[in-house]
Amino acid sequence: MKNWIFWLLATPLLFFACQQDGGGAQQPQQRASQAEEMVNLLGGDWIPLDFCARAGQYGSVLGAMNNAHRPYAYALSFDPEEPDSARCFDGEKSWTCAISVVADTIEIKNAVGNKSVFLVYHSTEGRDMTMFDATKGTAQMDKFIKSQAKAKDGYGAFAVALNHHLFNGVFTPKGGGAPVQFTPGGFIMNLREYDRYELCTAGDCFVTGDEIDVVTFSNSKKEGSAVLLGYRYDGTNDNLKIYRLIKNNADEQAAYKIGPVLYDFSRKKAE
């Protein structure tokens, strides 16, 4: 009788203990599925809307950099098949960073040395998130949005957005001539010599230092046609001048100096 009472009392305790052990073993799996769910939601290319808007405001990539800051990355790409990492792009290269996800916060681990960069996804406000970057000492914030562009990679998606803010539109040559159109996809329409353009955002293409912004014009039908040119807007972003750049032999700090105006455009107002 006593043995029967003992087993009757012990059985619920053993059952409870087994449940506790089983629950503890399942927690990491549950956290992993939450991370996978978030990366599924994020899947695609994310670009810094704030930076693109600033570049449009100043009419200049250099202006956006020097009057505010450059984001940690120009683009972030998330792949649902690789939920533990993100691909980063800075205009010169791309690299993979390990990530961890807790609720709506994504940590980019060892972003700079052993320091992390954090992203907070605003699930109630739409498809955007805020990057918090304190790796340089002072905390910087950048708003990122999910790109809808069908680009080949994250940097391509960023380039489409930047082109939209800086060059997109129809321009009339001063002094006469047919209107020229620049598209967000990097195409030039109705310019005899060139049909492609690419804005300089980082690295060796800034051949004049901070003197002027640089853009590459090229002709897709002619191999070796790419040429670096300077560009500058007036204060209202209604007038655009494209300059030749001349090899600078006198100044070792800047490889090129500003040459004569090659094109002088005024932006055509939308009717």
Beta strands, then each sheet from edge to edge (+ up, - down):
strand 1: 44-48
strand 2: 75-78
strand 3: 85-89
strand 4: 94-102
strand 5: 105-112
strand 6: 115-121
strand 7: 128-133
strand 8: 140-146
strand 9: 169-173
strand 10: 180-182
strand 11: 188-189
strand 12: 196-199
strand 13: 213-218
strand 14: 227-233
strand 15: 239-247
strand 16: 256-267
sheet 1: 1+ 2- 3+ 4- 5+ 6- 7+ 8- 1+
sheet 2: 11+ 10- 9+ 16- 15+ 14- 13+ 12-
end
